[in-house]
Structures are given as structure tokens and as C-alpha cells.
């Protein structure tokens, strides 16, 4: 017998076993005996819509056994709010669960649900996230939650120094580059939805900020020219400036000389130069950059580079 059926606390509950589809189910999922019993009691209390401390204990037990069961998380949150529990205590409990299951989406959804009911950001929250990043600096769930947290509590002004510290530690941290873009350009985003998309507020970025971000990206590219993240970031910033990509031609040429294939330090410089030369109608130089990418510096994407050559009216590279 399991612990729930033996417990006086649960003697008033008639457990509801899982229905796998009648007496001859097509495919039966095999669960452990203790997990099956716990779930049978959860079905029973959910059928009664019971909100109680014992239900919270039951959900905690099930989460330990299966932290990916989203229905359990939803019912736990419902109990927390109905009973008026101390949500900071819930966060402390979540901290321990999070470190055991770094990639679990339901944990972070639950944390966001709990935090949405808290008016002021707990002083320990950002420190906890830093600890999470020390375990996995590119954890998508943690970064998504942090972006929500920035919006929820208006943390825009405090984020940039932290991102800069991350990039100083690891300039190749593409998640930190993505978060920098979010902090710089997401602040004035309009959250009004039109159809299935989200429209921009139309606010133009401050030219001084754009200048700063171009310089910042160039500085980081110089540290690791073959790091794609700052090149992508640079492209994005330049799209917001009137001059476009052509502004950085001289900079990019420091890392790639299309007339001397032995003087190429970055395939990403070749990529951006191919676009710049095409805009300047320097078709031969654009084609040469794409040829170098197709034959020497990024041959795994040869078909893509040949496609780009076709866009400027050149024949594909053979061989």
C-alpha cells in the first residue's frame, strides 16, 4: 500500500485511477506505483476543486517525481493564490527545484505566474538568476524569464552593466548579445497586437545610442573576428541608421581582403562585404567575396553562397 492510502490525512479521499482507455487499452504508459497513487489522489482532489495545505503537499510530491507535469503546476498555483500563501516562500522552494532541473520549462512558467502576483521585485531575484547563469549561461528559459522580468518591473536602466559584464567574461555569449538587443531596442516596443503580429511603437532610436552600439560591436568584433554574434548585432544596428551597411566597409575590410584570399580573418566580414559591394554595384568584388565563402571559408553552405551570387547576376561556383 502507498503512503496516501495509509495516511489518516487522506482517508476521506477516494482516489481516481488513470483511465487508459477501457479494459483493453491500445497503449498503456507504465508509471511507478507511488507516482500512479499520487496522481490518483490528485485527480480526486481536483474533481472536488479542493484548495488546501495537503493539496500543496501533494503537488510538491508529484513535482519531485515528475517536474514536467504542467497540470500539477497550474493546480499548485491556483492553490497558492486561493489560500493566500507567502509567495516569497514559494520562490525559495522554486530555487531549489530549479537547480535540480535546469532545462524545465514548467518551472519557469510557474515562477513567472507567481512573480506576476508580487508588486515589488524581491531583492534576491536577480542574484538567483546570476547563479542560474553560472550553471548555464545560455539557458533559453532563464533568459526568456529575465526579459519578462525586465518588462514587468521596468529594469531597463540596470541591465546594460550586467550584460557588459557577461560579454566581458565571454564575448561569444550569443544569449547575452540577444539580451543586449532586447534592452537597447525593446524598451519602447508597443505591445498592442494587430492580427497575429506585434507592432512597433514607431519611436526612432537615439542616434547617439546607435553610434555607441556600432562602436561597441566593432570593439567586440576586433577581439574575436570569427565570432558571428557581434557581426549580426552590427548588421541589426546599421539597419536602423540612414547610411546602412556601407558605413562599415572600411572596418570590415580590415578582416577580409577579397583580392588577397590569404588575408581573410573572418568569414563574417566576407559576408557583410558581399552585401556592401553589391549595394555599391561592385559586382566583381561582391562575387569574389561569395566565391571565397563557397570554396574556402564556408563551403558547407556553398549552395547558399551560390544563391547569393545569382542575386547579383553571377554564375554559381563550380567544383
Protein Blocks (a to p, Z undefined) as FASTA:
>chain_A
ZZklmpmklmmpccddddehijbdfbdcdddfklmmmmmmmmmmmmnopacfklmmmmmm
mmmmmmmlmklmmmmmmmmmmnopafklmmmmmmmmmmmmmmlmklmmmmmmmmmmpfbd
cfklmmmmmmmmmmomklfklmmmmmmmmmmnopmlmmmmmmmmmmmmommlmklmmmmm
mmmmmmmpcfbdehjbccdehiacdfklmmmmmmmmmmmmmmmmmlmklmmmmmmmmmmp
mnlmmlmmmmmmmmocfklmklcfbfklmmmmmmmmmmnopaklmmmmmmmmmmmmomml
mmmmmmmmmmnopacdeZZ
